[in-house]
Amino acid sequence: MMADLGGGAELCSVSVISCLLLACSYVGSLYVWRSQLPRDHPTVIKRRFTSVLIVSMLSPLWVWAWRQYTGFKTGPSLLMLMGVHLEGIFAAACLPLLLTMALVIDNRVVSFLDPQFWVQCMADMRWMRNQVVAPLTEELVFRACMLPMLVPCTGLSRAIVTCPLFFGVAHFHHVIELLKFRQGTVTGIFLSAAFQFSYTAVFGAYTAFIFIRTGHLIGPVLCHSFCNYMGFPAIGAALDHPQKLTIFFFYVLGVILFLLLLFPMTDPTFYGSLAICHLTKPDTSTTICT
């Protein structure tokens, strides 16, 4: 069935509903297994690996179905739109990751880049979830699949802001488990969820920006893995540290370096053709795509 929705409200409605259903499918796949065990139990993690990988592998079909239904002419191949191609892949794997590392001047960066460290951690199910499966599947579903459906409706800039909202809301499912296992007060759990929504939305906007500027999936995946490894900056611990001035100096230095390098290190000329930029009008994509 093809509706031939050239644009406007109808296309936007189909695009937003498609993204919402895809997000629900991803989160719902985590709960198809009935268990009284906590989310960090190895058995729960392995089961969720199975279901979330199935949903993620099927997610490109969702984009294909959206394209068939709307009749929207996407131009480049589906894989190109989703950032899966070889042109400029080395730069796409290295430069966004180095840019993200500039935010955190820390000796743990060395460990993250050590292949032996990765090999040693492969047997840890929690580590595999946080550093491998979650970054890969979440970036595939919430960036590589959703952005091609949102950009024709919202344009590039608004898609960068809109796409992370699905990503942030998807993380609210943690509230269910925290309440189920009584891991804190109700107020504390919801405040934590609100904070998590905020920073996941901001991070989602950043990886959406990386995805559009580079035209590759690998950059957002590696940046996501790195940020999961580093965690949110321990501001409270830094305030109590005897060398807090030095620590805050490097925090500020990292932010300055990041802001100075954000556009130069994501310059599209390093990465080849940006397929997703073909989905919007040329006059609305010049700032981000050039």
C-alpha positions as CSV (number, residue, x, y, z in Angstrom):
1,M,0.0,0.0,0.0
2,M,1.4,3.4,-0.9
3,A,-0.2,6.6,0.3
4,D,2.1,9.0,-1.7
5,L,2.3,11.6,1.1
6,G,4.5,14.2,-0.4
7,G,4.9,16.2,2.7
8,G,3.0,18.3,5.2
9,A,0.9,17.2,8.2
10,E,0.1,13.7,6.8
11,L,3.8,12.8,6.3
12,C,4.7,14.2,9.7
13,S,1.9,12.2,11.4
14,V,3.0,9.0,9.8
15,S,6.7,9.7,10.6
16,V,6.1,10.5,14.2
17,I,3.8,7.6,14.8
18,S,6.3,5.3,13.1
19,C,9.1,6.5,15.4
20,L,6.8,6.2,18.5
21,L,5.9,2.6,17.6
22,L,9.5,1.7,16.9
23,A,10.5,3.1,20.3
24,C,7.7,1.1,21.9
25,S,8.8,-2.1,20.1
26,Y,12.4,-1.6,21.3
27,V,11.4,-1.0,25.0
28,G,8.7,-3.7,24.8
29,S,11.2,-6.3,23.7
30,L,12.9,-5.9,27.1
31,Y,9.7,-7.1,28.9
32,V,8.7,-10.1,26.8
33,W,10.5,-12.3,29.3
34,R,8.7,-12.7,32.6
35,S,11.1,-12.8,35.5
36,Q,11.4,-11.8,39.2
37,L,15.1,-11.2,38.8
38,P,16.6,-7.7,38.7
39,R,17.8,-6.2,35.3
40,D,21.5,-6.7,36.2
41,H,21.2,-10.5,36.6
42,P,23.1,-12.4,33.9
43,T,20.1,-14.4,32.9
44,V,17.9,-11.3,32.4
45,I,20.7,-9.6,30.5
46,K,21.1,-12.6,28.1
47,R,17.4,-12.9,27.5
48,R,17.1,-9.2,26.7
49,F,20.1,-9.4,24.4
50,T,18.1,-11.9,22.3
51,S,14.9,-9.9,22.1
52,V,16.5,-6.5,21.6
53,L,18.8,-7.8,18.9
54,I,15.8,-9.3,17.0
55,V,14.0,-5.9,17.2
56,S,17.1,-4.1,16.1
57,M,17.7,-6.4,13.1
58,L,14.1,-5.9,12.0
59,S,14.2,-2.1,12.5
60,P,15.4,-1.4,8.9
61,L,12.3,-3.1,7.6
62,W,10.4,-0.4,9.6
63,V,12.1,2.3,7.6
64,W,11.4,0.4,4.3
65,A,7.7,0.1,5.2
66,W,7.6,3.8,6.0
67,R,9.1,4.6,2.7
68,Q,6.7,2.3,0.9
69,Y,3.6,3.6,2.6
70,T,4.4,7.3,2.3
71,G,5.8,7.0,-1.2
72,F,8.6,9.4,-0.2
73,K,11.5,9.3,-2.6
74,T,14.6,8.9,-0.4
75,G,17.1,8.8,-3.2
76,P,20.1,6.9,-1.8
77,S,19.9,3.3,-0.7
78,L,18.4,2.4,2.6
79,L,21.8,1.3,4.1
80,M,23.4,4.6,3.0
81,L,20.5,6.5,4.7
82,M,21.1,4.5,7.8
83,G,24.8,5.3,7.9
84,V,26.0,1.8,6.9
85,H,28.7,2.2,4.2
86,L,32.4,2.2,3.8
87,E,33.1,5.7,2.3
88,G,34.9,7.8,4.9
89,I,34.4,5.1,7.6
90,F,37.9,5.5,9.1
91,A,37.4,9.2,9.8
92,A,33.8,8.5,11.0
93,A,35.1,6.0,13.5
94,C,38.0,8.1,14.9
95,L,37.2,11.8,14.7
96,P,33.8,11.9,16.6
97,L,35.2,9.6,19.3
98,L,38.3,11.9,19.7
99,L,36.0,14.9,19.9
100,T,33.9,13.2,22.6
101,M,37.1,12.3,24.5
102,A,38.1,15.9,24.6
103,L,35.3,16.5,27.1
104,V,36.9,14.1,29.6
105,I,40.6,14.4,30.2
106,D,41.0,11.3,32.3
107,N,43.3,8.3,32.5
108,R,40.3,6.0,31.9
109,V,40.4,7.1,28.3
110,V,43.6,5.0,27.9
111,S,41.8,1.9,29.2
112,F,38.9,2.4,26.8
113,L,41.3,2.4,23.9
114,D,43.1,-0.7,25.0
115,P,42.0,-3.8,23.0
116,Q,43.3,-6.1,25.8
117,F,40.9,-4.4,28.3
118,W,38.0,-5.1,25.9
119,V,38.9,-8.7,25.6
120,Q,39.1,-9.1,29.4
121,C,35.7,-7.5,29.8
122,M,33.8,-9.6,27.2
123,A,32.8,-12.2,29.8
124,D,31.0,-9.5,31.9
125,M,27.4,-9.4,30.8
126,R,26.8,-6.0,32.3
127,W,29.8,-4.6,30.5
128,M,28.7,-6.2,27.2
129,R,25.2,-4.6,27.7
130,N,26.5,-1.1,28.5
131,Q,29.5,-0.9,26.1
132,V,28.4,-3.1,23.1
133,V,24.8,-4.1,22.8
134,A,23.1,-1.0,24.1
135,P,25.2,1.5,22.1
136,L,24.8,-0.5,18.9
137,T,21.1,-1.3,19.1
138,E,20.1,2.1,20.5
139,E,22.0,4.1,17.9
140,L,20.7,1.8,15.1
141,V,17.0,2.2,16.2
142,F,16.9,5.7,17.6
143,R,19.3,7.4,15.2
144,A,19.9,5.4,12.0
145,C,16.2,4.4,11.7
146,M,14.3,7.3,13.2
147,L,16.3,10.2,11.6
148,P,15.5,9.2,8.0
149,M,11.8,9.1,8.9
150,L,11.9,12.5,10.8
151,V,14.1,14.6,8.5
152,P,11.6,14.8,5.6
153,C,9.0,16.1,8.1
154,T,11.0,18.3,10.4
155,G,14.1,19.3,8.5
156,L,17.6,18.5,9.8
157,S,17.9,21.0,12.8
158,R,14.5,20.1,14.2
159,A,15.1,16.4,13.8
160,I,18.3,16.7,15.9
161,V,16.1,18.1,18.7
162,T,13.0,15.9,18.1
163,C,14.7,12.5,17.7
164,P,16.3,12.4,21.2
165,L,12.8,12.9,22.8
166,F,11.9,9.3,21.8
167,F,15.3,8.2,23.1
168,G,14.8,10.0,26.4
169,V,11.3,8.8,27.0
170,A,12.4,5.2,26.2
171,H,14.6,5.3,29.3
172,F,11.6,5.9,31.6
173,H,11.1,2.1,31.6
174,H,13.8,1.9,34.3
175,V,11.3,3.5,36.7
176,I,9.2,0.3,36.5
177,E,12.1,-1.9,37.7
178,L,13.2,0.6,40.4
179,L,9.7,0.7,41.8
180,K,9.3,-3.1,41.5
181,F,12.5,-3.8,43.5
182,R,12.0,-0.8,45.8
183,Q,15.4,0.6,45.0
184,G,14.8,4.0,46.6
185,T,11.9,6.3,47.5
186,V,9.1,7.0,44.9
187,T,10.1,10.7,44.8
188,G,13.8,9.8,44.5
189,I,13.1,7.4,41.6
190,F,11.1,9.9,39.6
191,L,13.6,12.6,40.2
192,S,16.3,10.3,39.0
193,A,14.2,9.4,35.9
194,A,13.7,13.1,35.1
195,F,17.4,13.7,35.4
196,Q,18.1,10.7,33.2
197,F,15.6,11.8,30.6
198,S,17.4,15.2,30.5
199,Y,20.9,14.0,29.9
200,T,19.9,11.2,27.6
201,A,17.9,13.7,25.5
202,V,21.0,16.0,25.4
203,F,23.3,13.1,24.5
204,G,20.8,11.9,21.9
205,A,20.8,15.3,20.3
206,Y,24.6,15.2,20.2
207,T,24.8,11.7,18.5
208,A,22.0,12.8,16.1
209,F,24.2,15.7,15.2
210,I,27.2,13.4,14.7
211,F,25.1,11.0,12.6
212,I,23.9,13.8,10.3
213,R,27.2,15.6,10.0
214,T,29.2,12.4,9.2
215,G,26.5,10.2,7.5
216,H,27.8,7.2,9.4
217,L,26.4,5.0,12.2
218,I,29.7,4.0,13.6
219,G,30.6,7.4,15.1
220,P,27.5,7.6,17.3
221,V,27.9,4.0,18.4
222,L,31.5,4.5,19.6
223,C,30.7,7.8,21.2
224,H,27.7,6.2,23.0
225,S,29.9,3.3,24.2
226,F,32.6,5.7,25.5
227,C,30.1,7.8,27.4
228,N,28.5,4.8,29.0
229,Y,32.0,3.7,30.1
230,M,32.9,7.1,31.5
231,G,29.5,7.9,33.1
232,F,28.2,11.3,34.1
233,P,30.9,13.5,35.6
234,A,31.1,13.0,39.4
235,I,30.7,16.7,40.3
236,G,29.9,16.0,43.9
237,A,33.1,13.9,44.4
238,A,35.1,16.6,42.6
239,L,33.8,19.2,45.1
240,D,35.2,17.2,48.0
241,H,38.5,16.4,46.3
242,P,41.6,18.2,47.8
243,Q,42.6,19.1,44.3
244,K,39.2,20.3,43.2
245,L,40.5,23.4,41.5
246,T,42.7,21.3,39.2
247,I,39.9,19.0,38.4
248,F,37.5,21.8,37.6
249,F,40.2,23.4,35.4
250,F,40.4,20.3,33.3
251,Y,36.5,20.1,33.2
252,V,36.4,23.6,31.8
253,L,39.3,23.0,29.5
254,G,37.5,19.9,28.1
255,V,34.3,21.8,27.5
256,I,36.3,24.6,25.7
257,L,38.2,22.1,23.5
258,F,34.9,20.3,22.7
259,L,33.1,23.5,21.6
260,L,36.1,24.7,19.6
261,L,36.5,21.4,17.8
262,L,32.8,20.5,17.4
263,F,32.3,21.7,13.8
264,P,35.9,21.3,12.5
265,M,36.1,17.6,13.5
266,T,32.6,16.9,12.1
267,D,33.3,18.7,8.8
268,P,31.3,16.6,6.2
269,T,34.1,16.8,3.7
270,F,36.0,14.2,5.8
271,Y,33.2,11.6,5.5
272,G,32.0,11.6,1.9
273,S,28.4,11.8,0.7
274,L,25.8,12.6,3.3
275,A,22.8,10.6,2.2
276,I,20.4,11.9,4.9
277,C,20.9,15.5,3.6
278,H,19.2,14.5,0.4
279,L,15.9,14.1,2.3
280,T,15.4,17.8,2.9
281,K,15.4,20.9,0.8
282,P,18.9,22.3,-0.1
283,D,18.2,25.7,1.5
284,T,17.4,24.1,4.8
285,S,20.4,21.8,5.0
286,T,23.3,24.1,4.1
287,T,24.3,24.9,7.7
288,I,24.5,21.3,9.0
289,C,25.5,19.5,5.8
290,T,28.3,21.7,4.8
